[in-house]
Amino acid sequence: EIAWTFIIKNGEAWVGEGGYSSERAVPISTGGQLVIPSYVRGYPVVGISDFAFHSCSQIESVLIPEGVRTIGDAAFIGCKRLQKVYIPSTVREIIISAEGNPFASCSALEAIEVSSDNTVYKSEDGVLYTKSGDGVLKVPETRKSIKITEPVETVFCGTFHGWCLEKI
C-alpha cells in the first residue's frame, strides 16, 4: 500500500507535500496502481506537489482524476516501475524545470495517455505533447526510436532523460 501526505492551501488539497510517508499519510494505492483521489478529507485535490512520489518503487501506473490542474516538477521522478500515466482534461500545468521533468528516470515508462478533452496537452503513441503539437514534453523511456516532425519546435527539458537512443 502506498500512502502520501497532503497539504491544504486556500481550501484545496495538494498531494505529496513533504513526501509519501508521514503521520499525515493517507493510503491511496494497492497492487502498484496509484489512484489519486478527487477529494482528501473533504477538500478537492487540485495539484500534485513537486517531488511528491519521487523514487517510489511501488508505483506501476498512475490515474490522475478530473479536477487536478497541476503536476509538480519531478513529481514521479525515479519511479523505476512506473509504466503508464493517465492525465485528465483538467490538467493545465505540468511543471518542468532544470531539476527535472515530472516523469524523468521512469525507466519502465511505456505510455502517457491524455484525455482528448484536455486543451493544453495531448498524447500520440504514448508520447506527451503540447496540444498544438509544437512541443514534446516526454518520450517514454522504453521507446527505442522516435520521429520528430513539424510542427515540433520545442523539446522540453527532460524529454529524453534516461533514454538509450537508437534512432531519432
Summary of the structure (lengths in Angstrom):
residues: 168
radius of gyration: 15.2
end to end distance: 38.5
largest distance: 49.2
contacts: 551
relative contact order: 0.13
helix: 0%
strand: 36%
